[in-house]
């Protein structure tokens, strides 16, 4: 009887290891989608030119950012401009709870992403935006001097 239990235990452990290593998880697939969407958004803006802020507006080259820049990225996407300690949405596909565009709204000051962005670093993880949870990525937008002037955001709805 002990031998049978040992064989079954080893079989179960083998199945667990095979499942964990050979079958990609949903989290990995979501993270890959987020990273691909971020790469697409950054490539799209880089083609327009160097980022800069004029007044409260974000530009890439001579193009003033609007919602057309973030459309067709995959999932949801936003470009933020930094003003003081806040990041304001200047282009977004994100909708508020009432269904209207979130352009002009600020990144939640309690967001885990803010400290990372202020240090010029990316944040990847979960984010709740207007009551919806996303597998998200935030990356800083830096001007020619290296100062953080805004942020990129992309998100995939969590299942």
N, C-alpha and C positions, 0 to 999 in steps of 0.2 A: 504494500500500500504506500509506503514512504517513497519508493522508487517512482510510482505513478504520479504522486504529488510533486516530486522533484521535476519530472519530465514536463508536467503541465505548467509548473511555475516557470521553468526555463522557456517553454514555448510562449507563454504569456509575455514574459519580459522581452523575448525576441520580437514578438509582434509589436509591442509598444515602441521599441527602439526603431524598428523598420518604419512604422507609421510616422514617428516624430522626425526621422531624418530623410525619408524618401518622398513624402507627400508634403508639398508646400502648404503652409497654413494660410487661412484667410487674412490674418494680420500681415503676413509677408506680401501677399498680393495687393492689399490695400496700400501698404507702404511703398511698393513699387509704383502704383498708380500715382501716389502723391509726388514721389520724386520725378516721375516722368512729366507730370503736369507742371511742376516747378521748373524743370528744364525747358519746357515749351514756353512758359510765360517769360522766363528770363531771356531766352533766345529771341522771342518776339520783340521785347523792349530793347535789347542790345542792337537789333537791326535799325532801330530808330535813332540811336545816338546816345551820347553820354547823359546820365541823369543830372538834373539840377532843379532847384526850387526857385520860383519867382513869385514873390508874395505868398499866397497860400496854395499855389498851383504847382503841380509836379510836371516836369517836362522830361522827355527823352529826346535829345537833339532839339529840333524846333517843334516837335509834336507835343501839344498840351494833352495830358492824359485824360481820357474819358472812357466810358464803359466799353467802347469798341475794342480797346486794347486788351481787355480781360475776357472777352467773349470767345467761345469755342476753345477754351483751354482744357476742359474736362473737369467734372466736379464743379466746385465753386472757386472763384478766384477774386482777389482784391489787391489793389495797390493803395498803400497808405502814404501820406506825407506826414513827416514829423514836425510838430510845432511845440516847442518847449518839451514837456514830459509826455505829451499826448501824440497818438498816431491817429489821424483822421482818414477815413475812407474817401478817396478821390475818384476811384473807379472800382466797381464791384458787381458781381453777379449775385451777391448775397441779398436775401430779402429779409425784412423785419417781420415780426410776428403777424403784422396786419397785411403782409403781402407787398408792401411798397419797398422800393429800393433803399438800401442802407447807405447810399452815398451821403457823405457829410457826418456820419456817426463815428464815434471814437472807438478804438480798440479798448475792450474792458480793462481798466487799470489793474484788476486782479489777475489778469492773464499771466500764465507762466512764461509766455513768450517775451513780455516787455523787458525783463531784466537781461535776457539773452540778446535781444535786439539792441538795447542800449550799450551793450558791451561789444557790438559789432559781430555777434555770433548768431548762427541759425538755431531755430527750435523746431524739433519734430516730435510729435506726440498727439495726444487728444486735446481738442479745443471745443468748448461749447460757445456757439455763436447764435444769439437770438433764439435760445432754447433748443437748438439742434446740436448734436454732438458729431464731430468730424474727426477723422484721422487726418491730421493737418501738418502743414509745413509753413514756417515763417522764415524768411531770410531778409537780412538788412539790405537796403538800397544805399549805396555810398556815392558821394560826389567825387570829383576829381582829386580833392584833398584827402579822401578817405573817411570823411565825417559821415555818420549815419544821418540820412535825410528822409528816410522812409522805409517801407517794408513791402515785401511781396508776401502774399498769403495764397495758399491753395488748400483745398480740403475735399475729402471724399466722405460722404455720409457713412456713419457706422451702421452696421446691420442691427 
